[in-house]
Amino acid sequence: MPLDLIKTFTYLTIHLTIGFSVAYVLTGSVALAGGIAIIEPCINAVAFFFHEKAWKRVTARRPMLG
């Protein structure tokens, strides 16, 4: 398995574990925490897509700052 794919899966595991843990501590519900842990990354992925599109428009208008 390519290293970048392994890195992606390990990051996903960490992300889901933290999301579930925080939601469980706040709600005390395994079902609710599980739902939050699954839904949040999906919403985050959609938000990231639009974030990237916005940044492409910004960088197309002017040279990169750096």
N, CA, C and O atoms as a GROMACS GRO file, in nm:
protein
  264
    1MET      N    1   0.086  -0.118   0.000
    1MET     CA    2   0.000   0.000   0.000
    1MET      C    3   0.090   0.124   0.000
    1MET      O    4   0.187   0.130   0.076
    2PRO      N    5   0.060   0.222  -0.085
    2PRO     CA    6   0.143   0.344  -0.090
    2PRO      C    7   0.141   0.419   0.043
    2PRO      O    8   0.041   0.420   0.115
    3LEU      N    9   0.253   0.481   0.074
    3LEU     CA   10   0.268   0.552   0.201
    3LEU      C   11   0.166   0.664   0.218
    3LEU      O   12   0.116   0.685   0.328
    4ASP      N   13   0.134   0.736   0.110
    4ASP     CA   14   0.036   0.845   0.123
    4ASP      C   15  -0.102   0.792   0.156
    4ASP      O   16  -0.179   0.860   0.225
    5LEU      N   17  -0.136   0.674   0.109
    5LEU     CA   18  -0.266   0.614   0.142
    5LEU      C   19  -0.268   0.569   0.288
    5LEU      O   20  -0.369   0.587   0.356
    6ILE      N   21  -0.159   0.512   0.335
    6ILE     CA   22  -0.149   0.474   0.476
    6ILE      C   23  -0.161   0.597   0.564
    6ILE      O   24  -0.230   0.595   0.666
    7LYS      N   25  -0.093   0.705   0.526
    7LYS     CA   26  -0.099   0.830   0.602
    7LYS      C   27  -0.242   0.883   0.607
    7LYS      O   28  -0.288   0.930   0.711
    8THR      N   29  -0.313   0.875   0.496
    8THR     CA   30  -0.452   0.921   0.491
    8THR      C   31  -0.539   0.840   0.586
    8THR      O   32  -0.619   0.898   0.660
    9PHE      N   33  -0.525   0.708   0.585
    9PHE     CA   34  -0.606   0.624   0.673
    9PHE      C   35  -0.572   0.645   0.820
    9PHE      O   36  -0.661   0.643   0.905
   10THR      N   37  -0.444   0.665   0.851
   10THR     CA   38  -0.408   0.688   0.992
   10THR      C   39  -0.462   0.823   1.038
   10THR      O   40  -0.508   0.836   1.152
   11TYR      N   41  -0.457   0.924   0.951
   11TYR     CA   42  -0.513   1.055   0.987
   11TYR      C   43  -0.664   1.045   1.006
   11TYR      O   44  -0.719   1.103   1.099
   12LEU      N   45  -0.730   0.972   0.918
   12LEU     CA   46  -0.875   0.953   0.931
   12LEU      C   47  -0.908   0.885   1.063
   12LEU      O   48  -1.004   0.923   1.130
   13THR      N   49  -0.831   0.785   1.100
   13THR     CA   50  -0.853   0.715   1.226
   13THR      C   51  -0.840   0.810   1.344
   13THR      O   52  -0.922   0.809   1.435
   14ILE      N   53  -0.736   0.891   1.343
   14ILE     CA   54  -0.715   0.988   1.451
   14ILE      C   55  -0.831   1.087   1.455
   14ILE      O   56  -0.885   1.116   1.562
   15HIS      N   57  -0.869   1.139   1.338
   15HIS     CA   58  -0.977   1.238   1.330
   15HIS      C   59  -1.108   1.181   1.384
   15HIS      O   60  -1.176   1.245   1.464
   16LEU      N   61  -1.143   1.060   1.341
   16LEU     CA   62  -1.268   0.999   1.387
   16LEU      C   63  -1.264   0.967   1.536
   16LEU      O   64  -1.364   0.984   1.606
   17THR      N   65  -1.150   0.923   1.585
   17THR     CA   66  -1.137   0.891   1.728
   17THR      C   67  -1.152   1.015   1.814
   17THR      O   68  -1.222   1.013   1.915
   18ILE      N   69  -1.088   1.122   1.774
   18ILE     CA   70  -1.100   1.248   1.849
   18ILE      C   71  -1.243   1.301   1.842
   18ILE      O   72  -1.299   1.342   1.943
   19GLY      N   73  -1.301   1.300   1.722
   19GLY     CA   74  -1.439   1.348   1.706
   19GLY      C   75  -1.536   1.268   1.791
   19GLY      O   76  -1.623   1.325   1.857
   20PHE      N   77  -1.523   1.136   1.788
   20PHE     CA   78  -1.610   1.052   1.869
   20PHE      C   79  -1.590   1.078   2.017
   20PHE      O   80  -1.686   1.090   2.093
   21SER      N   81  -1.465   1.087   2.060
   21SER     CA   82  -1.434   1.107   2.202
   21SER      C   83  -1.490   1.238   2.255
   21SER      O   84  -1.552   1.241   2.361
   22VAL      N   85  -1.470   1.345   2.180
   22VAL     CA   86  -1.520   1.476   2.223
   22VAL      C   87  -1.673   1.474   2.227
   22VAL      O   88  -1.733   1.521   2.324
   23ALA      N   89  -1.734   1.420   2.123
   23ALA     CA   90  -1.881   1.416   2.119
   23ALA      C   91  -1.936   1.328   2.231
   23ALA      O   92  -2.039   1.360   2.290
   24TYR      N   93  -1.868   1.218   2.262
   24TYR     CA   94  -1.914   1.131   2.370
   24TYR      C   95  -1.903   1.200   2.506
   24TYR      O   96  -1.994   1.190   2.589
   25VAL      N   97  -1.792   1.268   2.528
   25VAL     CA   98  -1.775   1.340   2.655
   25VAL      C   99  -1.883   1.447   2.671
   25VAL      O  100  -1.936   1.467   2.780
   26LEU      N  101  -1.916   1.515   2.562
   26LEU     CA  102  -2.014   1.623   2.569
   26LEU      C  103  -2.158   1.571   2.578
   26LEU      O  104  -2.242   1.634   2.643
   27THR      N  105  -2.188   1.456   2.514
   27THR     CA  106  -2.327   1.410   2.510
   27THR      C  107  -2.354   1.289   2.600
   27THR      O  108  -2.467   1.271   2.646
   28GLY      N  109  -2.254   1.208   2.625
   28GLY     CA  110  -2.274   1.085   2.701
   28GLY      C  111  -2.345   0.977   2.623
   28GLY      O  112  -2.383   0.874   2.680
   29SER      N  113  -2.364   0.998   2.494
   29SER     CA  114  -2.437   0.903   2.411
   29SER      C  115  -2.344   0.844   2.304
   29SER      O  116  -2.284   0.917   2.226
   30VAL      N  117  -2.333   0.710   2.303
   30VAL     CA  118  -2.251   0.644   2.202
   30VAL      C  119  -2.311   0.665   2.063
   30VAL      O  120  -2.238   0.692   1.967
   31ALA      N  121  -2.442   0.654   2.051
   31ALA     CA  122  -2.508   0.669   1.921
   31ALA      C  123  -2.490   0.810   1.866
   31ALA      O  124  -2.455   0.828   1.750
   32LEU      N  125  -2.514   0.908   1.950
   32LEU     CA  126  -2.500   1.047   1.906
   32LEU      C  127  -2.354   1.078   1.873
   32LEU      O  128  -2.326   1.144   1.773
   33ALA      N  129  -2.264   1.032   1.957
   33ALA     CA  130  -2.120   1.056   1.932
   33ALA      C  131  -2.077   0.990   1.802
   33ALA      O  132  -2.000   1.048   1.725
   34GLY      N  133  -2.126   0.870   1.776
   34GLY     CA  134  -2.092   0.801   1.651
   34GLY      C  135  -2.145   0.876   1.530
   34GLY      O  136  -2.075   0.888   1.430
   35GLY      N  137  -2.266   0.926   1.540
   35GLY     CA  138  -2.323   1.004   1.430
   35GLY      C  139  -2.244   1.131   1.403
   35GLY      O  140  -2.215   1.165   1.288
   36ILE      N  141  -2.210   1.199   1.509
   36ILE     CA  142  -2.131   1.322   1.495
   36ILE      C  143  -1.994   1.291   1.435
   36ILE      O  144  -1.946   1.363   1.348
   37ALA      N  145  -1.931   1.184   1.482
   37ALA     CA  146  -1.798   1.146   1.434
   37ALA      C  147  -1.798   1.111   1.285
   37ALA      O  148  -1.696   1.127   1.218
   38ILE      N  149  -1.910   1.063   1.235
   38ILE     CA  150  -1.920   1.029   1.093
   38ILE      C  151  -1.962   1.149   1.009
   38ILE      O  152  -1.906   1.173   0.902
   39ILE      N  153  -2.060   1.225   1.057
   39ILE     CA  154  -2.114   1.338   0.979
   39ILE      C  155  -2.015   1.453   0.970
   39ILE      O  156  -2.002   1.514   0.863
   40GLU      N  157  -1.946   1.483   1.078
   40GLU     CA  158  -1.856   1.600   1.080
   40GLU      C  159  -1.748   1.593   0.971
   40GLU      O  160  -1.728   1.693   0.903
   41PRO      N  161  -1.678   1.481   0.952
   41PRO     CA  162  -1.578   1.478   0.844
   41PRO      C  163  -1.639   1.495   0.706
   41PRO      O  164  -1.575   1.552   0.617
   42CYS      N  165  -1.759   1.447   0.686
   42CYS     CA  166  -1.825   1.463   0.556
   42CYS      C  167  -1.854   1.611   0.529
   42CYS      O  168  -1.829   1.660   0.419
   43ILE      N  169  -1.906   1.680   0.628
   43ILE     CA  170  -1.933   1.823   0.613
   43ILE      C  171  -1.802   1.898   0.594
   43ILE      O  172  -1.794   1.991   0.514
   44ASN      N  173  -1.700   1.858   0.668
   44ASN     CA  174  -1.568   1.920   0.656
   44ASN      C  175  -1.512   1.904   0.514
   44ASN      O  176  -1.451   1.996   0.461
   45ALA      N  177  -1.532   1.788   0.454
   45ALA     CA  178  -1.482   1.764   0.319
   45ALA      C  179  -1.549   1.856   0.218
   45ALA      O  180  -1.484   1.909   0.128
   46VAL      N  181  -1.680   1.876   0.233
   46VAL     CA  182  -1.752   1.967   0.144
   46VAL      C  183  -1.703   2.111   0.165
   46VAL      O  184  -1.681   2.184   0.068
   47ALA      N  185  -1.687   2.150   0.290
   47ALA     CA  186  -1.639   2.285   0.320
   47ALA      C  187  -1.499   2.304   0.262
   47ALA      O  188  -1.468   2.411   0.208
   48PHE      N  189  -1.414   2.203   0.273
   48PHE     CA  190  -1.278   2.213   0.220
   48PHE      C  191  -1.279   2.231   0.069
   48PHE      O  192  -1.200   2.308   0.015
   49PHE      N  193  -1.369   2.161   0.000
   49PHE     CA  194  -1.381   2.175  -0.145
   49PHE      C  195  -1.408   2.320  -0.184
   49PHE      O  196  -1.343   2.374  -0.272
   50PHE      N  197  -1.505   2.383  -0.117
   50PHE     CA  198  -1.538   2.522  -0.149
   50PHE      C  199  -1.429   2.618  -0.103
   50PHE      O  200  -1.406   2.720  -0.167
   51HIS      N  201  -1.362   2.586   0.004
   51HIS     CA  202  -1.249   2.665   0.052
   51HIS      C  203  -1.138   2.667  -0.054
   51HIS      O  204  -1.081   2.772  -0.083
   52GLU      N  205  -1.109   2.551  -0.111
   52GLU     CA  206  -1.006   2.542  -0.214
   52GLU      C  207  -1.047   2.620  -0.339
   52GLU      O  208  -0.964   2.688  -0.400
   53LYS      N  209  -1.174   2.610  -0.379
   53LYS     CA  210  -1.221   2.686  -0.495
   53LYS      C  211  -1.205   2.836  -0.473
   53LYS      O  212  -1.164   2.909  -0.563
   54ALA      N  213  -1.239   2.883  -0.353
   54ALA     CA  214  -1.225   3.025  -0.321
   54ALA      C  215  -1.080   3.068  -0.327
   54ALA      O  216  -1.049   3.174  -0.381
   55TRP      N  217  -0.990   2.988  -0.272
   55TRP     CA  218  -0.848   3.024  -0.274
   55TRP      C  219  -0.791   3.023  -0.415
   55TRP      O  220  -0.703   3.103  -0.445
   56LYS      N  221  -0.839   2.936  -0.501
   56LYS     CA  222  -0.794   2.936  -0.640
   56LYS      C  223  -0.832   3.066  -0.708
   56LYS      O  224  -0.755   3.120  -0.788
   57ARG      N  225  -0.952   3.118  -0.677
   57ARG     CA  226  -0.993   3.246  -0.734
   57ARG      C  227  -0.906   3.359  -0.682
   57ARG      O  228  -0.867   3.448  -0.758
   58VAL      N  229  -0.874   3.356  -0.553
   58VAL     CA  230  -0.790   3.461  -0.493
   58VAL      C  231  -0.652   3.459  -0.555
   58VAL      O  232  -0.599   3.563  -0.594
   59THR      N  233  -0.592   3.340  -0.564
   59THR     CA  234  -0.454   3.333  -0.617
   59THR      C  235  -0.449   3.360  -0.766
   59THR      O  236  -0.344   3.401  -0.816
   60ALA      N  237  -0.558   3.339  -0.838
   60ALA     CA  238  -0.560   3.369  -0.981
   60ALA      C  239  -0.558   3.519  -1.006
   60ALA      O  240  -0.513   3.565  -1.111
   61ARG      N  241  -0.608   3.596  -0.910
   61ARG     CA  242  -0.615   3.742  -0.924
   61ARG      C  243  -0.484   3.812  -0.892
   61ARG      O  244  -0.458   3.920  -0.943
   62ARG      N  245  -0.403   3.751  -0.807
   62ARG     CA  246  -0.277   3.816  -0.768
   62ARG      C  247  -0.171   3.710  -0.738
   62ARG      O  248  -0.203   3.595  -0.709
   63PRO      N  249  -0.045   3.751  -0.745
   63PRO     CA  250   0.061   3.655  -0.716
   63PRO      C  251   0.057   3.609  -0.571
   63PRO      O  252   0.009   3.681  -0.483
   64MET      N  253   0.108   3.489  -0.547
   64MET     CA  254   0.110   3.433  -0.412
   64MET      C  255   0.193   3.522  -0.318
   64MET      O  256   0.300   3.572  -0.354
   65LEU      N  257   0.141   3.539  -0.200
   65LEU     CA  258   0.216   3.611  -0.097
   65LEU      C  259   0.310   3.511  -0.032
   65LEU      O  260   0.278   3.393  -0.021
   66GLY      N  261   0.420   3.557   0.010
   66GLY     CA  262   0.502   3.457   0.074
   66GLY      C  263   0.633   3.508   0.112
   66GLY      O  264   0.714   3.434   0.168
   0.00000   0.00000   0.00000
